[in-house]
Amino acid sequence: MKRKIVEFILILFFLALQCTLGRHIALAGVAPNFLIIMPVIFGFLNGSNEGIVVGFVSGLLYDLYSGETVGLSALIFLYTGYLAGLFYQKYEERELFIPLCAIFIGDFAFNFIIYVLNFMLHNKLDIWFYLTHIIVPEAVYTVAVGLLMYPVLRPLNKLLDKRERKRVDITDERNI
Amino acid sequence: MKKKFEFLFKTKNVLIIFTGLCVLLIGISVVAYNFFTPFKNLVSSIVVPMQKGMNYLGLWTSERIENLQEIEDLLAKNKELQKEIDDLKAENNQLKQQTYKIEAYEELFQLANTLDYPTTGANIIGKGTDNWYSTFTIDKGRKDGIEVDMNVVAQGGLVGIVTEVNENSSVVTSIISDNSNVSGMLMDTRDICTVGGSLKLMDKGVINLFYLEKDVVVRDGDKIVTSNISSKYLKGILIGYAKDVKLDANSLTQSGYIVPAVDFKHLQEVLIILEKKQQ
């Protein structure tokens, strides 16, 4: 429960960060996507289930704050979390390559789907322009931010883990 | 009890359940978008105060950083002069800030006077979450009488239109946003045209101008204002100045660019016109 609350507060915090800090650190008009980093990191560290739930919640909040279609971001975010969760415990937690790849793929897919739905279908077919000016820069920038956030979120995750494990130990003793 | 539902926690099933939930939500938002309004209110009522706090924090830290740098500079100087310089600088900064503020407010006040409509001022407190559309959040909402489709102006020109209203904040879609289309007209000849934002042109600081009849003569710098036939925008608000208008390939219409009257990059305060075109 404590874990869920902490995660929810983190998501809210990053949503607020997205709308305030995002404007100031934007490079060439492109701001990183803070929220897609959450499901990837939590999915990678705790498995697909966690990735799916975190992805769903952060995507839903993202949509509810400023979205055209509610549920679309949630769908893509939760699949991103699921994807990252597939590599749970298969790699060293220190290994950064897998989560960063998942962030890149998730953000790329997210923006590409937005492009297809809102731009390509409106006869804005210059895909190369949108790829090079919005989609890829945002993905790269988000990966860079993820690189900075991972060392902060991993210890936090460990801390939450420890607390949970302690409680499990106590209940085990009682059972004996 | 727990065992009975354990199958639900298998990853595959979790994935299916949440995917179904998302599809359901997308379906609802396509069919009945208003369903989400209370939830949106809830989210914004949580996030907006956080945003305000963060903005405050950001200003505070940048002030602190500035102060630190100033102190470093001063330490290198004579001790006697130190205090005097510090005082003078602080005073100077304050005065400068005040004059900037006064200038900005004076500009807004003048604009409010030139418009015949009742207006209210607002500060920009946040931007939209994605990079595709240029929307921003302002710190006034339903409580202050803001409604959807109210026009937003600043610096003597059109900024955009209110597209979403929450209890304490609202979302404004600017005219440079890719999904924005405004019906405009040439100020002197009253020829109708359409003004559309474009993501592609955003870096160049211009927006699109199209559907101008082929025999209309347009020179660079001609003023374009909102037209009388627009369904949402009030008549006669300055949009910007025409640029590079050329005949289209179809030989029926002309198109070109508009340099907006508003500097969207450095927008801090806006005015909202409280009157709507369609009551």
Interface residues (C-beta under 8 A of the other chain):
Chain A: L12 F13 L15 A16 L17 Q18 C19 T20 L21 G22 R23 H24 A28 G29 V30 A31 N33 L35 G47 S48 N49 I52 V53 F56 G59 L60 L61 Y62 L64 Y65 S66 G67 T69 V70 G71 L72 A74 L75 L78 Y79 Y82 G85 N111 I114 Y115 N118 F119 K124 D126 F129 Y130 H133 I134 E138
Chain B: F9 T11 V14 L15 F18 T19 L21 C22 V23 L24 L25 I26 I28 S29 V30 F36 F39 K40 L42 V43 S44 I46 V47 M50 Q51 M54 N55 G58 I125 G126 K127 G128 T129 D130 N131 W132 T135 T137 E164 V171 D178 N179 L199 K200 M202 D203
